[in-house]
Amino acid sequence: MALKERLASFEKALSRLKEAYREAVNNRGNRYFPFFRDSTLQRFEFTVETCWKGVKAFLIEVEGIECRSPKGCIRELFSAGYLNEDEAMKLLEMVNDRNLTSHTYREEVANEIFSRVGNYIELLEKVLKVLKGGINR
């Protein structure tokens, strides 16, 4: 898949994540919250996947840098000067949380990860902006 297609997929996934997150926040405290929380976490998982694959495609096409894993790609994006240290660390934490989403059957894990999704959305928006801006250099 070409870089522009990867970024379009990432952008669409991020938009759907934001939609699910809004619904979950709006339904906090009622009986539908667990459904919307779990939906948000599924979309979070997918969005992180499309993000790192977008970063991978960006690095190879724009910088000529090959990476093979989500964390490796984040480190390379940082090394290439597209992220500051704090952003890179938060993205690495986000990948760790994404890896924990397979344990969302545990209520406390699901709630803990969900509590960070709002901040992750802001970070993912920044990454998307950086990648789109880097194409137009």
C-alpha positions in Angstrom: 0.0 0.0 0.0 1.4 3.4 -0.9 2.1 6.1 1.6 -0.9 8.3 0.8 -3.2 5.3 1.1 -1.7 4.4 4.4 -2.2 7.9 5.7 -5.7 8.0 4.5 -6.4 4.7 6.3 -4.8 6.1 9.5 -6.9 9.3 9.2 -10.1 7.4 8.7 -9.3 5.1 11.7 -8.5 8.1 13.9 -11.8 9.8 12.9 -13.7 6.6 13.9 -11.8 6.3 17.1 -12.7 9.9 18.0 -16.4 9.1 17.2 -16.4 6.0 19.5 -14.6 7.9 22.3 -17.2 10.7 22.2 -20.0 8.2 22.5 -18.3 6.4 25.4 -17.8 9.7 27.2 -21.4 10.7 26.6 -22.6 7.4 27.9 -20.4 7.2 31.0 -22.4 6.2 34.0 -25.2 4.4 32.1 -25.6 0.8 31.2 -24.3 1.4 27.6 -20.9 2.6 28.8 -19.2 -0.8 28.7 -20.3 -1.3 25.1 -19.0 2.1 24.0 -15.8 1.7 26.1 -15.1 -1.6 24.5 -15.9 -0.3 21.0 -13.5 2.6 21.7 -10.7 0.2 22.7 -11.2 -1.9 19.6 -11.0 1.2 17.4 -8.0 2.3 19.4 -6.3 -1.0 18.7 -7.0 -0.6 14.9 -5.9 3.0 14.9 -2.6 2.3 16.5 -2.0 -0.4 13.9 -2.8 2.0 11.0 -0.6 4.6 12.7 2.5 2.5 12.9 2.1 1.2 9.4 1.7 4.8 8.2 4.9 5.7 10.0 6.7 2.7 8.5 5.6 3.7 5.0 6.5 7.3 5.7 10.0 6.5 6.9 10.8 4.3 3.9 9.4 6.6 1.3 10.5 10.0 2.7 13.6 9.1 4.8 14.8 5.8 3.3 14.7 4.3 6.8 13.4 0.8 7.2 11.7 -0.3 10.4 9.9 -3.6 11.3 8.0 -3.1 14.5 5.7 -0.4 16.0 8.3 0.5 18.6 11.1 0.4 16.2 9.3 2.8 13.8 8.5 5.2 16.7 12.2 5.2 17.7 13.2 5.9 14.1 10.7 8.7 13.7 12.1 10.3 16.8 15.7 9.8 15.6 14.8 11.4 12.3 13.7 14.5 14.2 9.9 14.3 13.7 9.1 13.8 17.4 10.4 15.2 20.6 11.5 12.8 23.4 8.2 13.2 25.4 6.1 12.4 22.3 8.2 9.4 21.5 7.9 8.1 25.1 4.1 8.6 25.1 3.8 6.8 21.8 5.8 3.9 23.2 3.5 3.8 26.2 0.5 3.9 23.8 1.9 0.8 22.0 2.2 -1.0 25.3 -1.5 -0.1 26.1 -2.5 -1.3 22.6 -0.8 -4.6 23.4 -2.8 -4.9 26.6 -6.1 -4.4 24.9 -6.3 -8.2 24.5 -6.9 -8.2 28.2 -10.0 -5.9 28.1 -12.1 -8.7 29.6 -10.6 -7.5 32.8 -12.7 -4.5 33.7 -9.9 -2.7 35.5 -7.5 -3.0 32.5 -10.2 -1.8 30.1 -11.0 1.2 32.3 -7.3 2.1 32.8 -6.6 2.1 29.1 -9.8 3.9 28.3 -8.8 6.7 30.7 -5.8 7.4 28.5 -7.4 7.3 25.1 -8.3 11.0 25.1 -4.6 11.9 25.4 -3.7 9.3 22.9 -6.1 10.8 20.4 -4.3 14.1 20.7 -1.0 12.4 20.2 -2.2 10.5 17.2 -3.5 13.7 15.6 -0.1 15.2 16.0 1.6 12.2 14.4 -0.8 12.4 11.5 -0.1 16.1 11.0 3.7 15.4 11.2 3.4 12.7 8.6 1.2 14.7 6.2 3.5 17.7 6.6 6.6 15.6 6.0 5.3 14.5 2.6 5.0 18.1 1.5 8.6 19.0 2.4 
